[in-house]
Amino acid sequence: MWWITSVFVDSEYRRRGCFKRLYEHARKEAIREGVAGIRVYTVNDNIAAQDTYEAVGMSSHHKVYQEDLK
């Protein structure tokens, strides 16, 4: 399983396909390497990110639980 982490696109360049191109490249390489899947993490209230991930064909199947200690 490959993870894409800490995705950030400067506001000036958002909605121009930056993530889509990154994801298409990662997906192509993952398929070539025989990887089982690709995951990306986002917080529950980041709807824009969730919409972006769904637009490239990703879907959510998991919940992540944590305890903040600080």
CHARMM-style PDB file with segment names, atoms N, HN, CA, C and O in Angstrom:
ATOM      1  N   MET     1       0.848  -1.173   0.000  1.00  0.00      PROA
ATOM      2  CA  MET     1       0.000   0.000   0.000  1.00  0.00      PROA
ATOM      3  C   MET     1       0.893   1.235   0.000  1.00  0.00      PROA
ATOM      4  O   MET     1       1.786   1.364   0.837  1.00  0.00      PROA
ATOM      5  N   TRP     2       0.652   2.128  -0.927  1.00  0.00      PROA
ATOM      6  HN  TRP     2      -0.074   2.024  -1.607  1.00  0.00      PROA
ATOM      7  CA  TRP     2       1.381   3.396  -0.956  1.00  0.00      PROA
ATOM      8  C   TRP     2       0.491   4.483  -0.361  1.00  0.00      PROA
ATOM      9  O   TRP     2      -0.724   4.492  -0.560  1.00  0.00      PROA
ATOM     10  N   TRP     3       1.123   5.395   0.370  1.00  0.00      PROA
ATOM     11  HN  TRP     3       2.109   5.387   0.531  1.00  0.00      PROA
ATOM     12  CA  TRP     3       0.433   6.544   0.954  1.00  0.00      PROA
ATOM     13  C   TRP     3       0.939   7.832   0.309  1.00  0.00      PROA
ATOM     14  O   TRP     3       2.140   8.013   0.112  1.00  0.00      PROA
ATOM     15  N   ILE     4       0.012   8.712  -0.012  1.00  0.00      PROA
ATOM     16  HN  ILE     4      -0.964   8.565   0.148  1.00  0.00      PROA
ATOM     17  CA  ILE     4       0.358  10.077  -0.401  1.00  0.00      PROA
ATOM     18  C   ILE     4       0.079  10.918   0.843  1.00  0.00      PROA
ATOM     19  O   ILE     4      -1.043  10.924   1.349  1.00  0.00      PROA
ATOM     20  N   THR     5       1.085  11.620   1.334  1.00  0.00      PROA
ATOM     21  HN  THR     5       1.997  11.615   0.923  1.00  0.00      PROA
ATOM     22  CA  THR     5       0.922  12.368   2.589  1.00  0.00      PROA
ATOM     23  C   THR     5       1.240  13.843   2.418  1.00  0.00      PROA
ATOM     24  O   THR     5       1.985  14.240   1.521  1.00  0.00      PROA
ATOM     25  N   SER     6       0.665  14.634   3.287  1.00  0.00      PROA
ATOM     26  HN  SER     6       0.059  14.312   4.015  1.00  0.00      PROA
ATOM     27  CA  SER     6       0.948  16.066   3.362  1.00  0.00      PROA
ATOM     28  C   SER     6       0.796  16.771   2.021  1.00  0.00      PROA
ATOM     29  O   SER     6       1.697  17.481   1.574  1.00  0.00      PROA
ATOM     30  N   VAL     7      -0.344  16.569   1.391  1.00  0.00      PROA
ATOM     31  HN  VAL     7      -1.076  15.992   1.754  1.00  0.00      PROA
ATOM     32  CA  VAL     7      -0.612  17.225   0.111  1.00  0.00      PROA
ATOM     33  C   VAL     7      -0.921  18.697   0.367  1.00  0.00      PROA
ATOM     34  O   VAL     7      -1.791  19.024   1.175  1.00  0.00      PROA
ATOM     35  N   PHE     8      -0.210  19.574  -0.320  1.00  0.00      PROA
ATOM     36  HN  PHE     8       0.496  19.308  -0.977  1.00  0.00      PROA
ATOM     37  CA  PHE     8      -0.491  21.005  -0.228  1.00  0.00      PROA
ATOM     38  C   PHE     8      -0.250  21.629  -1.590  1.00  0.00      PROA
ATOM     39  O   PHE     8       0.812  21.460  -2.189  1.00  0.00      PROA
ATOM     40  N   VAL     9      -1.240  22.344  -2.064  1.00  0.00      PROA
ATOM     41  HN  VAL     9      -2.103  22.481  -1.578  1.00  0.00      PROA
ATOM     42  CA  VAL     9      -1.109  23.100  -3.305  1.00  0.00      PROA
ATOM     43  C   VAL     9      -1.374  24.558  -2.959  1.00  0.00      PROA
ATOM     44  O   VAL     9      -2.417  24.889  -2.396  1.00  0.00      PROA
ATOM     45  N   ASP    10      -0.443  25.414  -3.291  1.00  0.00      PROA
ATOM     46  HN  ASP    10       0.405  25.145  -3.749  1.00  0.00      PROA
ATOM     47  CA  ASP    10      -0.604  26.842  -3.031  1.00  0.00      PROA
ATOM     48  C   ASP    10      -1.921  27.327  -3.632  1.00  0.00      PROA
ATOM     49  O   ASP    10      -2.306  26.909  -4.724  1.00  0.00      PROA
ATOM     50  N   SER    11      -2.597  28.202  -2.919  1.00  0.00      PROA
ATOM     51  HN  SER    11      -2.284  28.542  -2.032  1.00  0.00      PROA
ATOM     52  CA  SER    11      -3.933  28.654  -3.336  1.00  0.00      PROA
ATOM     53  C   SER    11      -3.949  29.214  -4.758  1.00  0.00      PROA
ATOM     54  O   SER    11      -4.959  29.100  -5.452  1.00  0.00      PROA
ATOM     55  N   GLU    12      -2.858  29.809  -5.193  1.00  0.00      PROA
ATOM     56  HN  GLU    12      -2.038  29.902  -4.630  1.00  0.00      PROA
ATOM     57  CA  GLU    12      -2.775  30.368  -6.545  1.00  0.00      PROA
ATOM     58  C   GLU    12      -2.895  29.284  -7.626  1.00  0.00      PROA
ATOM     59  O   GLU    12      -3.316  29.565  -8.748  1.00  0.00      PROA
ATOM     60  N   TYR    13      -2.522  28.041  -7.279  1.00  0.00      PROA
ATOM     61  HN  TYR    13      -2.180  27.813  -6.367  1.00  0.00      PROA
ATOM     62  CA  TYR    13      -2.487  26.966  -8.261  1.00  0.00      PROA
ATOM     63  C   TYR    13      -3.576  25.911  -8.070  1.00  0.00      PROA
ATOM     64  O   TYR    13      -3.620  24.928  -8.810  1.00  0.00      PROA
ATOM     65  N   ARG    14      -4.448  26.105  -7.089  1.00  0.00      PROA
ATOM     66  HN  ARG    14      -4.412  26.903  -6.488  1.00  0.00      PROA
ATOM     67  CA  ARG    14      -5.513  25.133  -6.855  1.00  0.00      PROA
ATOM     68  C   ARG    14      -6.527  25.156  -7.992  1.00  0.00      PROA
ATOM     69  O   ARG    14      -6.697  26.158  -8.687  1.00  0.00      PROA
ATOM     70  N   ARG    15      -7.192  24.019  -8.157  1.00  0.00      PROA
ATOM     71  HN  ARG    15      -7.054  23.205  -7.593  1.00  0.00      PROA
ATOM     72  CA  ARG    15      -8.231  23.840  -9.185  1.00  0.00      PROA
ATOM     73  C   ARG    15      -7.644  23.881 -10.604  1.00  0.00      PROA
ATOM     74  O   ARG    15      -8.346  24.192 -11.566  1.00  0.00      PROA
ATOM     75  N   ARG    16      -6.346  23.564 -10.719  1.00  0.00      PROA
ATOM     76  HN  ARG    16      -5.775  23.311  -9.938  1.00  0.00      PROA
ATOM     77  CA  ARG    16      -5.679  23.524 -12.030  1.00  0.00      PROA
ATOM     78  C   ARG    16      -5.179  22.129 -12.385  1.00  0.00      PROA
ATOM     79  O   ARG    16      -4.455  21.963 -13.366  1.00  0.00      PROA
ATOM     80  N   GLY    17      -5.557  21.127 -11.598  1.00  0.00      PROA
ATOM     81  HN  GLY    17      -6.145  21.262 -10.801  1.00  0.00      PROA
ATOM     82  CA  GLY    17      -5.176  19.760 -11.912  1.00  0.00      PROA
ATOM     83  C   GLY    17      -3.850  19.293 -11.339  1.00  0.00      PROA
ATOM     84  O   GLY    17      -3.340  18.252 -11.753  1.00  0.00      PROA
ATOM     85  N   CYS    18      -3.273  20.036 -10.392  1.00  0.00      PROA
ATOM     86  HN  CYS    18      -3.687  20.882 -10.056  1.00  0.00      PROA
ATOM     87  CA  CYS    18      -1.974  19.642  -9.822  1.00  0.00      PROA
ATOM     88  C   CYS    18      -2.053  18.277  -9.150  1.00  0.00      PROA
ATOM     89  O   CYS    18      -1.231  17.401  -9.424  1.00  0.00      PROA
ATOM     90  N   PHE    19      -3.041  18.089  -8.268  1.00  0.00      PROA
ATOM     91  HN  PHE    19      -3.708  18.800  -8.046  1.00  0.00      PROA
ATOM     92  CA  PHE    19      -3.156  16.802  -7.593  1.00  0.00      PROA
ATOM     93  C   PHE    19      -3.486  15.693  -8.589  1.00  0.00      PROA
ATOM     94  O   PHE    19      -2.960  14.585  -8.485  1.00  0.00      PROA
ATOM     95  N   LYS    20      -4.339  15.987  -9.533  1.00  0.00      PROA
ATOM     96  HN  LYS    20      -4.766  16.888  -9.617  1.00  0.00      PROA
ATOM     97  CA  LYS    20      -4.716  14.979 -10.523  1.00  0.00      PROA
ATOM     98  C   LYS    20      -3.484  14.449 -11.248  1.00  0.00      PROA
ATOM     99  O   LYS    20      -3.345  13.240 -11.434  1.00  0.00      PROA
ATOM    100  N   ARG    21      -2.599  15.338 -11.655  1.00  0.00      PROA
ATOM    101  HN  ARG    21      -2.711  16.320 -11.504  1.00  0.00      PROA
ATOM    102  CA  ARG    21      -1.374  14.907 -12.343  1.00  0.00      PROA
ATOM    103  C   ARG    21      -0.460  14.100 -11.420  1.00  0.00      PROA
ATOM    104  O   ARG    21       0.117  13.095 -11.833  1.00  0.00      PROA
ATOM    105  N   LEU    22      -0.334  14.549 -10.166  1.00  0.00      PROA
ATOM    106  HN  LEU    22      -0.803  15.366  -9.830  1.00  0.00      PROA
ATOM    107  CA  LEU    22       0.461  13.809  -9.184  1.00  0.00      PROA
ATOM    108  C   LEU    22      -0.117  12.406  -8.994  1.00  0.00      PROA
ATOM    109  O   LEU    22       0.610  11.413  -9.010  1.00  0.00      PROA
ATOM    110  N   TYR    23      -1.439  12.345  -8.814  1.00  0.00      PROA
ATOM    111  HN  TYR    23      -2.030  13.152  -8.801  1.00  0.00      PROA
ATOM    112  CA  TYR    23      -2.083  11.063  -8.572  1.00  0.00      PROA
ATOM    113  C   TYR    23      -1.980  10.139  -9.788  1.00  0.00      PROA
ATOM    114  O   TYR    23      -1.709   8.949  -9.631  1.00  0.00      PROA
ATOM    115  N   GLU    24      -2.187  10.661 -10.977  1.00  0.00      PROA
ATOM    116  HN  GLU    24      -2.407  11.628 -11.105  1.00  0.00      PROA
ATOM    117  CA  GLU    24      -2.081   9.838 -12.178  1.00  0.00      PROA
ATOM    118  C   GLU    24      -0.689   9.232 -12.313  1.00  0.00      PROA
ATOM    119  O   GLU    24      -0.547   8.072 -12.699  1.00  0.00      PROA
ATOM    120  N   HSD    25       0.338  10.018 -11.995  1.00  0.00      PROA
ATOM    121  HN  HSD    25       0.222  10.961 -11.681  1.00  0.00      PROA
ATOM    122  CA  HSD    25       1.707   9.505 -12.055  1.00  0.00      PROA
ATOM    123  C   HSD    25       1.916   8.420 -10.995  1.00  0.00      PROA
ATOM    124  O   HSD    25       2.448   7.353 -11.300  1.00  0.00      PROA
ATOM    125  N   ALA    26       1.504   8.685  -9.759  1.00  0.00      PROA
ATOM    126  HN  ALA    26       1.072   9.553  -9.511  1.00  0.00      PROA
ATOM    127  CA  ALA    26       1.664   7.711  -8.671  1.00  0.00      PROA
ATOM    128  C   ALA    26       0.893   6.434  -8.984  1.00  0.00      PROA
ATOM    129  O   ALA    26       1.392   5.335  -8.744  1.00  0.00      PROA
ATOM    130  N   ARG    27      -0.308   6.570  -9.514  1.00  0.00      PROA
ATOM    131  HN  ARG    27      -0.713   7.463  -9.709  1.00  0.00      PROA
ATOM    132  CA  ARG    27      -1.143   5.415  -9.844  1.00  0.00      PROA
ATOM    133  C   ARG    27      -0.485   4.554 -10.919  1.00  0.00      PROA
ATOM    134  O   ARG    27      -0.456   3.329 -10.811  1.00  0.00      PROA
ATOM    135  N   LYS    28       0.038   5.198 -11.946  1.00  0.00      PROA
ATOM    136  HN  LYS    28       0.014   6.194 -12.034  1.00  0.00      PROA
ATOM    137  CA  LYS    28       0.716   4.474 -13.023  1.00  0.00      PROA
ATOM    138  C   LYS    28       1.909   3.689 -12.479  1.00  0.00      PROA
ATOM    139  O   LYS    28       2.098   2.520 -12.815  1.00  0.00      PROA
ATOM    140  N   GLU    29       2.706   4.340 -11.642  1.00  0.00      PROA
ATOM    141  HN  GLU    29       2.552   5.290 -11.370  1.00  0.00      PROA
ATOM    142  CA  GLU    29       3.875   3.680 -11.059  1.00  0.00      PROA
ATOM    143  C   GLU    29       3.460   2.554 -10.108  1.00  0.00      PROA
ATOM    144  O   GLU    29       4.101   1.504 -10.076  1.00  0.00      PROA
ATOM    145  N   ALA    30       2.404   2.765  -9.343  1.00  0.00      PROA
ATOM    146  HN  ALA    30       1.883   3.618  -9.368  1.00  0.00      PROA
ATOM    147  CA  ALA    30       1.924   1.742  -8.403  1.00  0.00      PROA
ATOM    148  C   ALA    30       1.460   0.502  -9.159  1.00  0.00      PROA
ATOM    149  O   ALA    30       1.763  -0.622  -8.760  1.00  0.00      PROA
ATOM    150  N   ILE    31       0.728   0.704 -10.244  1.00  0.00      PROA
ATOM    151  HN  ILE    31       0.481   1.617 -10.568  1.00  0.00      PROA
ATOM    152  CA  ILE    31       0.277  -0.430 -11.058  1.00  0.00      PROA
ATOM    153  C   ILE    31       1.484  -1.177 -11.623  1.00  0.00      PROA
ATOM    154  O   ILE    31       1.531  -2.407 -11.605  1.00  0.00      PROA
ATOM    155  N   ARG    32       2.451  -0.423 -12.119  1.00  0.00      PROA
ATOM    156  HN  ARG    32       2.413   0.576 -12.133  1.00  0.00      PROA
ATOM    157  CA  ARG    32       3.670  -1.038 -12.689  1.00  0.00      PROA
ATOM    158  C   ARG    32       4.408  -1.863 -11.637  1.00  0.00      PROA
ATOM    159  O   ARG    32       4.971  -2.911 -11.949  1.00  0.00      PROA
ATOM    160  N   GLU    33       4.404  -1.383 -10.376  1.00  0.00      PROA
ATOM    161  HN  GLU    33       3.947  -0.531 -10.122  1.00  0.00      PROA
ATOM    162  CA  GLU    33       5.120  -2.064  -9.288  1.00  0.00      PROA
ATOM    163  C   GLU    33       4.281  -3.149  -8.609  1.00  0.00      PROA
ATOM    164  O   GLU    33       4.782  -3.856  -7.734  1.00  0.00      PROA
ATOM    165  N   GLY    34       3.014  -3.289  -9.001  1.00  0.00      PROA
ATOM    166  HN  GLY    34       2.607  -2.715  -9.712  1.00  0.00      PROA
ATOM    167  CA  GLY    34       2.163  -4.310  -8.395  1.00  0.00      PROA
ATOM    168  C   GLY    34       1.648  -3.963  -7.007  1.00  0.00      PROA
ATOM    169  O   GLY    34       1.338  -4.850  -6.212  1.00  0.00      PROA
ATOM    170  N   VAL    35       1.558  -2.674  -6.719  1.00  0.00      PROA
ATOM    171  HN  VAL    35       1.810  -1.953  -7.364  1.00  0.00      PROA
ATOM    172  CA  VAL    35       1.097  -2.204  -5.411  1.00  0.00      PROA
ATOM    173  C   VAL    35      -0.408  -2.467  -5.277  1.00  0.00      PROA
ATOM    174  O   VAL    35      -1.157  -2.346  -6.247  1.00  0.00      PROA
ATOM    175  N   ALA    36      -0.839  -2.828  -4.061  1.00  0.00      PROA
ATOM    176  HN  ALA    36      -0.230  -2.927  -3.274  1.00  0.00      PROA
ATOM    177  CA  ALA    36      -2.242  -3.182  -3.819  1.00  0.00      PROA
ATOM    178  C   ALA    36      -3.186  -1.985  -3.888  1.00  0.00      PROA
ATOM    179  O   ALA    36      -4.352  -2.141  -4.250  1.00  0.00      PROA
ATOM    180  N   GLY    37      -2.696  -0.789  -3.545  1.00  0.00      PROA
ATOM    181  HN  GLY    37      -1.749  -0.662  -3.251  1.00  0.00      PROA
ATOM    182  CA  GLY    37      -3.559   0.387  -3.571  1.00  0.00      PROA
ATOM    183  C   GLY    37      -2.814   1.635  -3.150  1.00  0.00      PROA
ATOM    184  O   GLY    37      -1.648   1.577  -2.761  1.00  0.00      PROA
ATOM    185  N   ILE    38      -3.498   2.765  -3.232  1.00  0.00      PROA
ATOM    186  HN  ILE    38      -4.446   2.811  -3.548  1.00  0.00      PROA
ATOM    187  CA  ILE    38      -2.940   4.061  -2.834  1.00  0.00      PROA
ATOM    188  C   ILE    38      -3.899   4.682  -1.842  1.00  0.00      PROA
ATOM    189  O   ILE    38      -5.113   4.657  -2.045  1.00  0.00      PROA
ATOM    190  N   ARG    39      -3.359   5.241  -0.768  1.00  0.00      PROA
ATOM    191  HN  ARG    39      -2.372   5.261  -0.604  1.00  0.00      PROA
ATOM    192  CA  ARG    39      -4.170   5.909   0.240  1.00  0.00      PROA
ATOM    193  C   ARG    39      -3.679   7.328   0.458  1.00  0.00      PROA
ATOM    194  O   ARG    39      -2.503   7.638   0.268  1.00  0.00      PROA
ATOM    195  N   VAL    40      -4.597   8.172   0.855  1.00  0.00      PROA
ATOM    196  HN  VAL    40      -5.553   7.921   1.010  1.00  0.00      PROA
ATOM    197  CA  VAL    40      -4.277   9.542   1.248  1.00  0.00      PROA
ATOM    198  C   VAL    40      -5.137   9.872   2.455  1.00  0.00      PROA
ATOM    199  O   VAL    40      -6.289   9.446   2.534  1.00  0.00      PROA
ATOM    200  N   TYR    41      -4.587  10.629   3.394  1.00  0.00      PROA
ATOM    201  HN  TYR    41      -3.651  10.975   3.330  1.00  0.00      PROA
ATOM    202  CA  TYR    41      -5.274  10.979   4.629  1.00  0.00      PROA
ATOM    203  C   TYR    41      -5.722  12.435   4.573  1.00  0.00      PROA
ATOM    204  O   TYR    41      -4.992  13.300   4.088  1.00  0.00      PROA
ATOM    205  N   THR    42      -6.914  12.696   5.067  1.00  0.00      PROA
ATOM    206  HN  THR    42      -7.507  11.994   5.461  1.00  0.00      PROA
ATOM    207  CA  THR    42      -7.363  14.073   5.258  1.00  0.00      PROA
ATOM    208  C   THR    42      -8.277  14.138   6.476  1.00  0.00      PROA
ATOM    209  O   THR    42      -8.858  13.129   6.875  1.00  0.00      PROA
ATOM    210  N   VAL    43      -8.401  15.308   7.056  1.00  0.00      PROA
ATOM    211  HN  VAL    43      -7.929  16.128   6.731  1.00  0.00      PROA
ATOM    212  CA  VAL    43      -9.282  15.474   8.208  1.00  0.00      PROA
ATOM    213  C   VAL    43     -10.738  15.528   7.746  1.00  0.00      PROA
ATOM    214  O   VAL    43     -11.022  15.845   6.590  1.00  0.00      PROA
ATOM    215  N   ASN    44     -11.650  15.216   8.656  1.00  0.00      PROA
ATOM    216  HN  ASN    44     -11.420  14.959   9.595  1.00  0.00      PROA
ATOM    217  CA  ASN    44     -13.073  15.122   8.324  1.00  0.00      PROA
ATOM    218  C   ASN    44     -13.653  16.387   7.716  1.00  0.00      PROA
ATOM    219  O   ASN    44     -14.532  16.307   6.858  1.00  0.00      PROA
ATOM    220  N   ASP    45     -13.185  17.546   8.138  1.00  0.00      PROA
ATOM    221  HN  ASP    45     -12.471  17.611   8.835  1.00  0.00      PROA
ATOM    222  CA  ASP    45     -13.809  18.786   7.674  1.00  0.00      PROA
ATOM    223  C   ASP    45     -13.155  19.391   6.433  1.00  0.00      PROA
ATOM    224  O   ASP    45     -13.525  20.490   6.022  1.00  0.00      PROA
ATOM    225  N   ASN    46     -12.199  18.699   5.834  1.00  0.00      PROA
ATOM    226  HN  ASN    46     -11.899  17.805   6.169  1.00  0.00      PROA
ATOM    227  CA  ASN    46     -11.554  19.206   4.625  1.00  0.00      PROA
ATOM    228  C   ASN    46     -12.317  18.677   3.403  1.00  0.00      PROA
ATOM    229  O   ASN    46     -11.856  17.778   2.700  1.00  0.00      PROA
ATOM    230  N   ILE    47     -13.464  19.249   3.183  1.00  0.00      PROA
ATOM    231  HN  ILE    47     -13.838  19.979   3.754  1.00  0.00      PROA
ATOM    232  CA  ILE    47     -14.358  18.812   2.110  1.00  0.00      PROA
ATOM    233  C   ILE    47     -13.733  19.032   0.733  1.00  0.00      PROA
ATOM    234  O   ILE    47     -13.914  18.209  -0.166  1.00  0.00      PROA
ATOM    235  N   ALA    48     -13.008  20.119   0.561  1.00  0.00      PROA
ATOM    236  HN  ALA    48     -12.861  20.786   1.291  1.00  0.00      PROA
ATOM    237  CA  ALA    48     -12.366  20.392  -0.736  1.00  0.00      PROA
ATOM    238  C   ALA    48     -11.397  19.270  -1.090  1.00  0.00      PROA
ATOM    239  O   ALA    48     -11.375  18.814  -2.233  1.00  0.00      PROA
ATOM    240  N   ALA    49     -10.599  18.824  -0.132  1.00  0.00      PROA
ATOM    241  HN  ALA    49     -10.617  19.195   0.796  1.00  0.00      PROA
ATOM    242  CA  ALA    49      -9.657  17.732  -0.388  1.00  0.00      PROA
ATOM    243  C   ALA    49     -10.414  16.444  -0.700  1.00  0.00      PROA
ATOM    244  O   ALA    49     -10.061  15.718  -1.630  1.00  0.00      PROA
ATOM    245  N   GLN    50     -11.440  16.169   0.071  1.00  0.00      PROA
ATOM    246  HN  GLN    50     -11.727  16.759   0.826  1.00  0.00      PROA
ATOM    247  CA  GLN    50     -12.229  14.954  -0.160  1.00  0.00      PROA
ATOM    248  C   GLN    50     -12.847  14.962  -1.555  1.00  0.00      PROA
ATOM    249  O   GLN    50     -12.844  13.944  -2.247  1.00  0.00      PROA
ATOM    250  N   ASP    51     -13.368  16.092  -1.956  1.00  0.00      PROA
ATOM    251  HN  ASP    51     -13.371  16.919  -1.394  1.00  0.00      PROA
ATOM    252  CA  ASP    51     -13.935  16.222  -3.305  1.00  0.00      PROA
ATOM    253  C   ASP    51     -12.877  15.975  -4.375  1.00  0.00      PROA
ATOM    254  O   ASP    51     -13.147  15.333  -5.391  1.00  0.00      PROA
ATOM    255  N   THR    52     -11.677  16.487  -4.140  1.00  0.00      PROA
ATOM    256  HN  THR    52     -11.458  17.009  -3.315  1.00  0.00      PROA
ATOM    257  CA  THR    52     -10.572  16.298  -5.082  1.00  0.00      PROA
ATOM    258  C   THR    52     -10.213  14.829  -5.200  1.00  0.00      PROA
ATOM    259  O   THR    52     -10.049  14.318  -6.308  1.00  0.00      PROA
ATOM    260  N   TYR    53     -10.088  14.141  -4.069  1.00  0.00      PROA
ATOM    261  HN  TYR    53     -10.220  14.556  -3.169  1.00  0.00      PROA
ATOM    262  CA  TYR    53      -9.714  12.726  -4.084  1.00  0.00      PROA
ATOM    263  C   TYR    53     -10.791  11.882  -4.759  1.00  0.00      PROA
ATOM    264  O   TYR    53     -10.485  10.950  -5.503  1.00  0.00      PROA
ATOM    265  N   GLU    54     -12.047  12.213  -4.496  1.00  0.00      PROA
ATOM    266  HN  GLU    54     -12.296  12.970  -3.892  1.00  0.00      PROA
ATOM    267  CA  GLU    54     -13.142  11.477  -5.133  1.00  0.00      PROA
ATOM    268  C   GLU    54     -13.177  11.742  -6.641  1.00  0.00      PROA
ATOM    269  O   GLU    54     -13.539  10.857  -7.417  1.00  0.00      PROA
ATOM    270  N   ALA    55     -12.804  12.952  -7.058  1.00  0.00      PROA
ATOM    271  HN  ALA    55     -12.509  13.671  -6.428  1.00  0.00      PROA
ATOM    272  CA  ALA    55     -12.815  13.302  -8.482  1.00  0.00      PROA
ATOM    273  C   ALA    55     -11.809  12.487  -9.290  1.00  0.00      PROA
ATOM    274  O   ALA    55     -12.000  12.290 -10.490  1.00  0.00      PROA
ATOM    275  N   VAL    56     -10.737  12.008  -8.648  1.00  0.00      PROA
ATOM    276  HN  VAL    56     -10.581  12.169  -7.673  1.00  0.00      PROA
ATOM    277  CA  VAL    56      -9.759  11.190  -9.369  1.00  0.00      PROA
ATOM    278  C   VAL    56     -10.071   9.697  -9.233  1.00  0.00      PROA
ATOM    279  O   VAL    56      -9.313   8.858  -9.720  1.00  0.00      PROA
ATOM    280  N   GLY    57     -11.178   9.366  -8.574  1.00  0.00      PROA
ATOM    281  HN  GLY    57     -11.793  10.047  -8.178  1.00  0.00      PROA
ATOM    282  CA  GLY    57     -11.602   7.973  -8.482  1.00  0.00      PROA
ATOM    283  C   GLY    57     -11.343   7.286  -7.164  1.00  0.00      PROA
ATOM    284  O   GLY    57     -11.609   6.091  -7.030  1.00  0.00      PROA
ATOM    285  N   MET    58     -10.828   8.015  -6.179  1.00  0.00      PROA
ATOM    286  HN  MET    58     -10.612   8.986  -6.287  1.00  0.00      PROA
ATOM    287  CA  MET    58     -10.587   7.415  -4.868  1.00  0.00      PROA
ATOM    288  C   MET    58     -11.894   7.395  -4.075  1.00  0.00      PROA
ATOM    289  O   MET    58     -12.805   8.179  -4.341  1.00  0.00      PROA
ATOM    290  N   SER    59     -11.972   6.492  -3.104  1.00  0.00      PROA
ATOM    291  HN  SER    59     -11.232   5.855  -2.888  1.00  0.00      PROA
ATOM    292  CA  SER    59     -13.123   6.444  -2.207  1.00  0.00      PROA
ATOM    293  C   SER    59     -12.639   6.147  -0.795  1.00  0.00      PROA
ATOM    294  O   SER    59     -11.526   5.658  -0.603  1.00  0.00      PROA
ATOM    295  N   SER    60     -13.471   6.441   0.182  1.00  0.00      PROA
ATOM    296  HN  SER    60     -14.375   6.838   0.026  1.00  0.00      PROA
ATOM    297  CA  SER    60     -13.105   6.256   1.584  1.00  0.00      PROA
ATOM    298  C   SER    60     -13.694   4.955   2.111  1.00  0.00      PROA
ATOM    299  O   SER    60     -14.889   4.695   1.964  1.00  0.00      PROA
ATOM    300  N   HSD    61     -12.836   4.137   2.729  1.00  0.00      PROA
ATOM    301  HN  HSD    61     -11.865   4.347   2.848  1.00  0.00      PROA
ATOM    302  CA  HSD    61     -13.271   2.861   3.284  1.00  0.00      PROA
ATOM    303  C   HSD    61     -12.896   2.707   4.756  1.00  0.00      PROA
ATOM    304  O   HSD    61     -13.231   1.689   5.362  1.00  0.00      PROA
ATOM    305  N   HSD    62     -12.218   3.676   5.344  1.00  0.00      PROA
ATOM    306  HN  HSD    62     -11.946   4.503   4.852  1.00  0.00      PROA
ATOM    307  CA  HSD    62     -11.677   3.512   6.689  1.00  0.00      PROA
ATOM    308  C   HSD    62     -11.975   4.718   7.566  1.00  0.00      PROA
ATOM    309  O   HSD    62     -12.221   5.822   7.080  1.00  0.00      PROA
ATOM    310  N   LYS    63     -11.947   4.479   8.857  1.00  0.00      PROA
ATOM    311  HN  LYS    63     -11.748   3.582   9.252  1.00  0.00      PROA
ATOM    312  CA  LYS    63     -11.933   5.550   9.850  1.00  0.00      PROA
ATOM    313  C   LYS    63     -10.605   5.443  10.576  1.00  0.00      PROA
ATOM    314  O   LYS    63     -10.088   4.346  10.785  1.00  0.00      PROA
ATOM    315  N   VAL    64     -10.061   6.578  10.958  1.00  0.00      PROA
ATOM    316  HN  VAL    64     -10.481   7.469  10.788  1.00  0.00      PROA
ATOM    317  CA  VAL    64      -8.816   6.600  11.717  1.00  0.00      PROA
ATOM    318  C   VAL    64      -9.133   7.167  13.097  1.00  0.00      PROA
ATOM    319  O   VAL    64      -9.793   8.200  13.209  1.00  0.00      PROA
ATOM    320  N   TYR    65      -8.664   6.493  14.145  1.00  0.00      PROA
ATOM    321  HN  TYR    65      -8.128   5.654  14.054  1.00  0.00      PROA
ATOM    322  CA  TYR    65      -8.890   6.951  15.508  1.00  0.00      PROA
ATOM    323  C   TYR    65      -7.563   7.356  16.116  1.00  0.00      PROA
ATOM    324  O   TYR    65      -6.526   6.751  15.842  1.00  0.00      PROA
ATOM    325  N   GLN    66      -7.608   8.380  16.937  1.00  0.00      PROA
ATOM    326  HN  GLN    66      -8.450   8.872  17.159  1.00  0.00      PROA
ATOM    327  CA  GLN    66      -6.395   8.829  17.601  1.00  0.00      PROA
ATOM    328  C   GLN    66      -6.752   9.470  18.925  1.00  0.00      PROA
ATOM    329  O   GLN    66      -7.900   9.847  19.163  1.00  0.00      PROA
ATOM    330  N   GLU    67      -5.754   9.587  19.780  1.00  0.00      PROA
ATOM    331  HN  GLU    67      -4.822   9.281  19.586  1.00  0.00      PROA
ATOM    332  CA  GLU    67      -5.883  10.324  21.028  1.00  0.00      PROA
ATOM    333  C   GLU    67      -4.822  11.401  21.008  1.00  0.00      PROA
ATOM    334  O   GLU    67      -3.630  11.100  20.947  1.00  0.00      PROA
ATOM    335  N   ASP    68      -5.245  12.661  21.060  1.00  0.00      PROA
ATOM    336  HN  ASP    68      -6.214  12.905  21.110  1.00  0.00      PROA
ATOM    337  CA  ASP    68      -4.294  13.767  21.114  1.00  0.00      PROA
ATOM    338  C   ASP    68      -3.771  13.892  22.529  1.00  0.00      PROA
ATOM    339  O   ASP    68      -4.554  13.963  23.476  1.00  0.00      PROA
ATOM    340  N   LEU    69      -2.460  13.920  22.684  1.00  0.00      PROA
ATOM    341  HN  LEU    69      -1.824  13.862  21.915  1.00  0.00      PROA
ATOM    342  CA  LEU    69      -1.833  13.990  24.000  1.00  0.00      PROA
ATOM    343  C   LEU    69      -1.284  15.365  24.312  1.00  0.00      PROA
ATOM    344  O   LEU    69      -0.895  15.634  25.449  1.00  0.00      PROA
ATOM    345  N   LYS    70      -1.247  16.225  23.338  1.00  0.00      PROA
ATOM    346  HN  LYS    70      -1.563  16.007  22.414  1.00  0.00      PROA
ATOM    347  CA  LYS    70      -0.751  17.603  23.570  1.00  0.00      PROA
ATOM    348  C   LYS    70      -1.723  18.567  22.997  1.00  0.00      PROA
ATOM    349  OT1 LYS    70      -1.511  19.778  23.075  1.00  0.00      PROA
TER     350      LYS     70
END
